[in-house]
């Protein structure tokens, strides 16, 4: 079973789909302007085993083929949202399936939903 399969995308609320599962489970490193000097505020580099992509959180864009050709919110954009805590991770997600690098190089921390409806910082 792949890590993406370990995140049950069928029983959760909202728009959690396969791209969201991949955003949490696949190996990706998110870098911001503190580590990559060519980036502007709210612009991020997402480094993956197959390529490096630029995500602009304000313009809500990514230069990956999925975002460019399908017009969909891609896994790189979702990874940035989860990594910086802008979107909380659903509480029902299997924490052991989440990529260890999530939020590792950012000042902000990933957040996870709690049973009482609040969010808390995701402990690595």
N, C-alpha and C positions, 0 to 999 in steps of 0.2 A: 504494500500500500504506500503510495506517495504521500508526502506531507500535505499536499493540497487535498488529497482524499480524506485525510484525518480531520480536516476542518469541514464540519457538516454544513454545507451551504444550503441545504434544503429545509432545515427546520427553523432557521433564524428569522428574525423580523426584517422588514424593510427591503433594501435593494442589495443584500449580500449575495453575491453571485460568484461564478468561477473566477472572474478577474479579482474580486476582493480576496478570495481564498489564496490565489497566487501571490497577491500583494503581501500577504502575511507570511506565507510559507516559503517562497522562493528566495534564493540567495541574492540579495540586493544591498548595496551600500548607498546611503543618502548623505550627500555632502552639501553644506551651505556655504555662504560667503565667508565664514570664518576660516574654512579650510581651503576653499577654492576662490582665490582673489578675483577672478574674472566674473563672478556671479553678482547680481544685484540682490537687494533685499527681496525676500520671498521668491527667489529663484534657486533651484536646487539641481545638482547633478545626481543622477541615479546610475550607479555603476553595477552592471550585471555581467555574468559570464559571457554573454553574447553581444554586449554593446554598452555604450554610455549615452544617456539621454538627458536632455535638459527639460525640467518641469518648471513652469512659471505658475505659482500658486495664485497670483492675482488674476492673470489673464486666463487661468484654468486651461493651459495648453501643455503639450508634450510633443517633442519632435520624433517620437517613435512611429513606425509604420501603422500600428494599430490606431493611434490617435489621429494620425494624418489622413489615413485612407478610409477608416470606418466612422470617424467622427465620434467615437465612443470615449468615455472616460476610461483610460487605460490603467493597467496594473501599476505603472510607475507613478501616475498621479495619486492613485489610492495609497500606494506605499508612502509617499510623502505625507499625505493626510494622517495616516496612522502613526508614522514615525515621529511627527512633531506634535501629536496629540490633538490635532484639529478635529479629527473624527475618532470617537472612542471605539475600541474593539468590542464587538458584542461579547457579553459575559459568558455566553454558552460555548464560545470557541475553545477548543482543546489547546490549552496554553503550551503544552509540550510540542505542538506542531508549529508554533510561531518561530520564525527565523531568529536566531540568537542576535543577529546584527541589527534588528529593528531599533532605530533610534540611537544607535551606538555613537554616532559622530555629530549629534545635534545637541544644542543647549536645552531644547524642550524635550519632554519625555512622552513616550506613548502612554495612552490612558485606556483603561478597560472598564466596561460597565459593571456595576455591582448589582446584586439581587435586589437592593432597596431603591434602585433607579438612579443612583448617583454614579460617579466615576472615581477611579483611583489610579495612581501611577502604576503602570505595569512593572512589576518587579522581575528583573531578569533571572 
